[in-house]
Amino acid sequence: MVHSVQNAEITHAEMAVLITNAIGKSVEANAVTDFADDKDIPA
């Protein structure tokens, strides 16, 4: 089921997941980054 809401605000993390899925890449749930706010990135 696809749910679409026009003009809905999404987070950067949600956009990253959408783009990653669109290009066919997998998302590693426990990936570690060098970002200062790495601990705040949702899994």
C-alpha distance matrix in Angstrom:
0.0 3.8 6.5 9.9 13.3 16.3 19.2 17.7 20.0 18.8 21.2 22.8 21.3 17.7 18.8 20.4 17.4 15.4 18.5 19.1 15.8 16.3 19.7 18.8 20.8 20.3 20.7 23.6 23.1 26.8 28.0 31.2 32.0 35.2 33.8 35.9 32.9 31.3 31.3 29.1 26.2 23.3 22.4
3.8 0.0 3.8 6.5 10.1 12.8 15.7 14.5 16.8 15.8 18.5 20.1 19.0 15.3 15.9 17.9 15.3 12.9 15.9 17.1 14.1 14.1 17.8 17.6 19.6 19.6 19.8 23.0 22.6 26.3 27.1 30.0 30.4 33.4 31.8 33.9 30.9 29.7 29.9 27.5 24.6 22.0 21.5
6.5 3.8 0.0 3.8 6.8 10.0 12.9 11.4 14.0 13.6 16.7 18.8 18.2 14.4 15.2 17.9 15.7 13.3 16.6 18.3 15.8 15.9 19.7 19.9 21.6 21.4 21.0 24.1 23.2 26.8 27.6 30.2 30.4 33.2 31.2 33.0 29.9 29.0 29.1 26.3 23.8 21.2 21.3
9.9 6.5 3.8 0.0 3.8 6.4 9.4 8.7 11.6 11.9 15.3 17.4 17.5 13.8 14.0 17.1 15.6 12.9 15.8 18.1 16.2 15.6 19.4 20.3 22.0 22.3 21.9 25.1 24.5 27.8 28.2 30.6 30.3 32.8 30.5 32.3 29.3 28.8 29.2 26.3 23.7 21.7 22.3
13.3 10.1 6.8 3.8 0.0 3.8 6.4 5.6 9.2 10.5 14.2 16.8 17.5 14.0 14.2 17.8 16.9 14.4 17.3 19.9 18.5 18.0 21.7 22.9 24.3 24.6 23.6 26.7 25.8 28.9 29.2 31.2 30.6 32.8 30.2 31.6 28.6 28.6 28.9 25.6 23.5 21.7 23.0
16.3 12.8 10.0 6.4 3.8 0.0 3.8 5.5 9.0 11.1 14.8 17.0 18.5 15.3 14.7 18.4 18.2 15.5 17.6 20.8 19.8 18.7 22.1 23.9 25.4 26.2 25.3 28.5 27.9 30.8 30.8 32.5 31.5 33.4 30.7 32.1 29.3 29.6 30.3 27.0 24.9 23.6 25.1
19.2 15.7 12.9 9.4 6.4 3.8 0.0 3.8 6.4 9.3 12.9 15.1 17.1 14.5 13.7 17.5 18.0 15.7 17.5 20.8 20.5 19.5 22.7 24.8 25.8 26.6 25.4 28.3 27.6 30.3 30.0 31.3 30.0 31.6 28.6 29.8 27.1 27.8 28.6 25.1 23.3 22.5 24.5
17.7 14.5 11.4 8.7 5.6 5.5 3.8 0.0 3.8 6.4 10.1 12.9 14.5 11.8 11.9 15.6 15.8 14.0 16.4 19.3 19.0 18.7 21.9 23.7 24.3 24.6 23.0 25.7 24.7 27.3 27.3 28.6 27.6 29.4 26.4 27.4 24.5 25.0 25.5 22.0 20.3 19.2 21.2
20.0 16.8 14.0 11.6 9.2 9.0 6.4 3.8 0.0 3.8 6.9 9.8 11.8 9.9 10.0 13.6 14.5 13.4 15.5 18.2 18.6 18.6 21.5 23.3 23.4 23.6 21.6 24.0 22.9 25.1 24.9 25.9 24.6 26.1 23.0 23.8 21.0 21.8 22.4 18.8 17.3 16.7 19.2
18.8 15.8 13.6 11.9 10.5 11.1 9.3 6.4 3.8 0.0 3.8 6.7 8.2 6.1 6.8 10.2 10.9 10.3 12.6 14.9 15.5 16.0 18.7 20.3 20.1 20.0 17.8 20.2 19.1 21.4 21.2 22.3 21.2 23.0 20.1 21.2 18.3 18.7 19.3 16.0 14.0 13.3 15.6
21.2 18.5 16.7 15.3 14.2 14.8 12.9 10.1 6.9 3.8 0.0 3.8 5.3 5.1 6.3 8.6 10.0 10.7 12.4 14.2 15.5 16.6 18.7 20.1 19.2 18.9 16.3 18.1 16.9 18.7 18.3 19.0 17.8 19.4 16.4 17.5 14.5 15.0 15.8 12.4 10.6 10.5 13.2
22.8 20.1 18.8 17.4 16.8 17.0 15.1 12.9 9.8 6.7 3.8 0.0 3.8 5.5 5.0 6.1 8.7 9.8 10.5 12.1 14.2 15.2 16.6 18.3 17.1 17.1 14.5 16.4 15.8 17.3 16.2 16.7 15.0 16.5 13.7 15.3 12.9 13.2 14.8 12.0 9.6 10.6 12.9
21.3 19.0 18.2 17.5 17.5 18.5 17.1 14.5 11.8 8.2 5.3 3.8 0.0 3.8 5.4 5.0 6.4 8.7 10.0 10.5 12.4 14.2 15.6 16.6 15.0 14.3 11.4 13.0 12.1 13.9 13.2 14.2 13.3 15.5 13.1 14.9 12.2 11.5 12.8 10.3 7.2 7.3 9.2
17.7 15.3 14.4 13.8 14.0 15.3 14.5 11.8 9.9 6.1 5.1 5.5 3.8 0.0 3.8 5.4 5.2 6.3 8.7 9.9 10.7 12.3 14.5 15.5 14.6 14.1 11.8 14.1 13.3 15.8 15.6 17.2 16.6 19.1 16.8 18.7 15.9 15.1 16.0 13.4 10.4 9.3 10.6
18.8 15.9 15.2 14.0 14.2 14.7 13.7 11.9 10.0 6.8 6.3 5.0 5.4 3.8 0.0 3.8 5.4 5.0 6.2 8.5 9.9 10.4 12.4 14.2 13.8 14.2 12.5 15.4 15.4 17.8 16.8 18.3 17.1 19.2 17.1 19.3 17.1 16.5 18.1 15.7 12.6 12.4 13.5
20.4 17.9 17.9 17.1 17.8 18.4 17.5 15.6 13.6 10.2 8.6 6.1 5.0 5.4 3.8 0.0 3.8 5.5 5.2 6.0 8.5 9.8 10.8 12.3 11.0 11.4 9.5 12.2 12.8 14.9 13.5 15.1 13.9 16.3 14.7 17.4 15.5 14.3 16.4 14.6 11.1 11.3 11.8
17.4 15.3 15.7 15.6 16.9 18.2 18.0 15.8 14.5 10.9 10.0 8.7 6.4 5.2 5.4 3.8 0.0 3.8 5.5 5.0 6.0 8.4 10.1 10.5 9.5 9.1 7.4 10.5 10.9 13.8 13.2 15.6 15.3 18.3 17.0 19.7 17.4 15.7 17.1 15.5 11.8 10.8 10.4
15.4 12.9 13.3 12.9 14.4 15.5 15.7 14.0 13.4 10.3 10.7 9.8 8.7 6.3 5.0 5.5 3.8 0.0 3.8 5.5 5.3 6.1 8.8 10.0 10.3 11.0 10.3 13.9 14.5 17.6 16.9 19.2 18.7 21.5 20.0 22.7 20.5 19.1 20.6 18.7 15.1 14.1 13.9
18.5 15.9 16.6 15.8 17.3 17.6 17.5 16.4 15.5 12.6 12.4 10.5 10.0 8.7 6.2 5.2 5.5 3.8 0.0 3.8 5.4 5.0 6.3 8.6 8.8 10.6 10.5 14.0 15.5 18.2 16.7 18.8 17.9 20.3 19.2 22.2 20.6 19.2 21.3 19.7 16.1 15.9 15.7
19.1 17.1 18.3 18.1 19.9 20.8 20.8 19.3 18.2 14.9 14.2 12.1 10.5 9.9 8.5 6.0 5.0 5.5 3.8 0.0 3.8 5.5 5.5 6.3 5.4 6.9 7.1 10.7 12.6 15.4 13.9 16.4 16.0 18.8 18.3 21.6 20.1 18.0 20.1 19.1 15.3 15.0 13.9
15.8 14.1 15.8 16.2 18.5 19.8 20.5 19.0 18.6 15.5 15.5 14.2 12.4 10.7 9.9 8.5 6.0 5.3 5.4 3.8 0.0 3.8 5.5 5.0 5.8 6.9 8.0 11.8 13.5 16.7 16.0 19.0 19.1 22.2 21.6 24.7 22.9 20.7 22.3 21.2 17.4 16.2 14.8
16.3 14.1 15.9 15.6 18.0 18.7 19.5 18.7 18.6 16.0 16.6 15.2 14.2 12.3 10.4 9.8 8.4 6.1 5.0 5.5 3.8 0.0 3.8 5.5 7.7 10.1 11.5 15.3 17.1 20.2 19.1 21.8 21.4 24.2 23.5 26.7 25.1 23.3 25.2 23.8 20.0 19.2 18.2
19.7 17.8 19.7 19.4 21.7 22.1 22.7 21.9 21.5 18.7 18.7 16.6 15.6 14.5 12.4 10.8 10.1 8.8 6.3 5.5 5.5 3.8 0.0 3.8 5.8 9.2 11.3 14.7 17.3 20.0 18.3 20.9 20.4 23.0 22.9 26.3 25.2 23.2 25.5 24.5 20.8 20.4 19.2
18.8 17.6 19.9 20.3 22.9 23.9 24.8 23.7 23.3 20.3 20.1 18.3 16.6 15.5 14.2 12.3 10.5 10.0 8.6 6.3 5.0 5.5 3.8 0.0 3.8 6.7 9.7 13.0 15.6 18.5 17.3 20.4 20.5 23.6 23.7 27.2 25.9 23.5 25.4 24.8 21.0 20.1 18.3
20.8 19.6 21.6 22.0 24.3 25.4 25.8 24.3 23.4 20.1 19.2 17.1 15.0 14.6 13.8 11.0 9.5 10.3 8.8 5.4 5.8 7.7 5.8 3.8 0.0 3.8 6.6 9.6 12.6 15.2 13.7 16.7 17.0 20.2 20.6 24.1 23.0 20.3 22.3 22.1 18.3 17.8 15.7
20.3 19.6 21.4 22.3 24.6 26.2 26.6 24.6 23.6 20.0 18.9 17.1 14.3 14.1 14.2 11.4 9.1 11.0 10.6 6.9 6.9 10.1 9.2 6.7 3.8 0.0 3.8 6.4 9.3 12.1 11.3 14.8 15.8 19.3 19.8 23.1 21.7 18.7 20.2 20.3 16.6 15.6 13.0
20.7 19.8 21.0 21.9 23.6 25.3 25.4 23.0 21.6 17.8 16.3 14.5 11.4 11.8 12.5 9.5 7.4 10.3 10.5 7.1 8.0 11.5 11.3 9.7 6.6 3.8 0.0 3.8 6.1 9.0 8.4 11.8 13.0 16.6 16.8 19.9 18.2 15.2 16.5 16.5 12.9 11.9 9.3
23.6 23.0 24.1 25.1 26.7 28.5 28.3 25.7 24.0 20.2 18.1 16.4 13.0 14.1 15.4 12.2 10.5 13.9 14.0 10.7 11.8 15.3 14.7 13.0 9.6 6.4 3.8 0.0 3.8 5.7 5.4 9.2 11.3 15.1 15.8 18.7 17.3 13.8 14.8 15.6 12.3 11.6 8.5
23.1 22.6 23.2 24.5 25.8 27.9 27.6 24.7 22.9 19.1 16.9 15.8 12.1 13.3 15.4 12.8 10.9 14.5 15.5 12.6 13.5 17.1 17.3 15.6 12.6 9.3 6.1 3.8 0.0 3.8 5.8 9.2 11.7 15.4 15.6 17.9 15.8 12.4 12.5 13.2 10.3 8.8 5.3
26.8 26.3 26.8 27.8 28.9 30.8 30.3 27.3 25.1 21.4 18.7 17.3 13.9 15.8 17.8 14.9 13.8 17.6 18.2 15.4 16.7 20.2 20.0 18.5 15.2 12.1 9.0 5.7 3.8 0.0 3.8 6.4 9.7 13.2 13.9 15.9 14.3 10.6 10.6 12.3 10.1 9.6 6.7
28.0 27.1 27.6 28.2 29.2 30.8 30.0 27.3 24.9 21.2 18.3 16.2 13.2 15.6 16.8 13.5 13.2 16.9 16.7 13.9 16.0 19.1 18.3 17.3 13.7 11.3 8.4 5.4 5.8 3.8 0.0 3.8 6.6 10.3 11.5 14.1 13.2 9.4 10.7 12.5 10.0 10.7 8.6
31.2 30.0 30.2 30.6 31.2 32.5 31.3 28.6 25.9 22.3 19.0 16.7 14.2 17.2 18.3 15.1 15.6 19.2 18.8 16.4 19.0 21.8 20.9 20.4 16.7 14.8 11.8 9.2 9.2 6.4 3.8 0.0 3.8 7.0 8.7 11.0 10.8 7.2 8.9 11.4 9.8 11.6 10.6
32.0 30.4 30.4 30.3 30.6 31.5 30.0 27.6 24.6 21.2 17.8 15.0 13.3 16.6 17.1 13.9 15.3 18.7 17.9 16.0 19.1 21.4 20.4 20.5 17.0 15.8 13.0 11.3 11.7 9.7 6.6 3.8 0.0 3.8 5.4 8.5 9.0 6.1 9.3 11.2 9.6 12.3 12.3
35.2 33.4 33.2 32.8 32.8 33.4 31.6 29.4 26.1 23.0 19.4 16.5 15.5 19.1 19.2 16.3 18.3 21.5 20.3 18.8 22.2 24.2 23.0 23.6 20.2 19.3 16.6 15.1 15.4 13.2 10.3 7.0 3.8 0.0 3.8 6.5 8.5 7.0 10.3 12.3 11.6 14.9 15.5
33.8 31.8 31.2 30.5 30.2 30.7 28.6 26.4 23.0 20.1 16.4 13.7 13.1 16.8 17.1 14.7 17.0 20.0 19.2 18.3 21.6 23.5 22.9 23.7 20.6 19.8 16.8 15.8 15.6 13.9 11.5 8.7 5.4 3.8 0.0 3.8 5.4 5.1 8.7 9.7 9.4 13.0 14.5
35.9 33.9 33.0 32.3 31.6 32.1 29.8 27.4 23.8 21.2 17.5 15.3 14.9 18.7 19.3 17.4 19.7 22.7 22.2 21.6 24.7 26.7 26.3 27.2 24.1 23.1 19.9 18.7 17.9 15.9 14.1 11.0 8.5 6.5 3.8 0.0 3.8 5.7 8.1 9.1 10.2 14.0 16.0
32.9 30.9 29.9 29.3 28.6 29.3 27.1 24.5 21.0 18.3 14.5 12.9 12.2 15.9 17.1 15.5 17.4 20.5 20.6 20.1 22.9 25.1 25.2 25.9 23.0 21.7 18.2 17.3 15.8 14.3 13.2 10.8 9.0 8.5 5.4 3.8 0.0 3.8 5.4 5.4 7.0 10.6 13.1
31.3 29.7 29.0 28.8 28.6 29.6 27.8 25.0 21.8 18.7 15.0 13.2 11.5 15.1 16.5 14.3 15.7 19.1 19.2 18.0 20.7 23.3 23.2 23.5 20.3 18.7 15.2 13.8 12.4 10.6 9.4 7.2 6.1 7.0 5.1 5.7 3.8 0.0 3.8 5.4 5.5 8.9 10.4
31.3 29.9 29.1 29.2 28.9 30.3 28.6 25.5 22.4 19.3 15.8 14.8 12.8 16.0 18.1 16.4 17.1 20.6 21.3 20.1 22.3 25.2 25.5 25.4 22.3 20.2 16.5 14.8 12.5 10.6 10.7 8.9 9.3 10.3 8.7 8.1 5.4 3.8 0.0 3.8 5.7 8.0 9.7
29.1 27.5 26.3 26.3 25.6 27.0 25.1 22.0 18.8 16.0 12.4 12.0 10.3 13.4 15.7 14.6 15.5 18.7 19.7 19.1 21.2 23.8 24.5 24.8 22.1 20.3 16.5 15.6 13.2 12.3 12.5 11.4 11.2 12.3 9.7 9.1 5.4 5.4 3.8 0.0 3.8 6.2 9.2
26.2 24.6 23.8 23.7 23.5 24.9 23.3 20.3 17.3 14.0 10.6 9.6 7.2 10.4 12.6 11.1 11.8 15.1 16.1 15.3 17.4 20.0 20.8 21.0 18.3 16.6 12.9 12.3 10.3 10.1 10.0 9.8 9.6 11.6 9.4 10.2 7.0 5.5 5.7 3.8 0.0 3.8 6.5
23.3 22.0 21.2 21.7 21.7 23.6 22.5 19.2 16.7 13.3 10.5 10.6 7.3 9.3 12.4 11.3 10.8 14.1 15.9 15.0 16.2 19.2 20.4 20.1 17.8 15.6 11.9 11.6 8.8 9.6 10.7 11.6 12.3 14.9 13.0 14.0 10.6 8.9 8.0 6.2 3.8 0.0 3.8
22.4 21.5 21.3 22.3 23.0 25.1 24.5 21.2 19.2 15.6 13.2 12.9 9.2 10.6 13.5 11.8 10.4 13.9 15.7 13.9 14.8 18.2 19.2 18.3 15.7 13.0 9.3 8.5 5.3 6.7 8.6 10.6 12.3 15.5 14.5 16.0 13.1 10.4 9.7 9.2 6.5 3.8 0.0
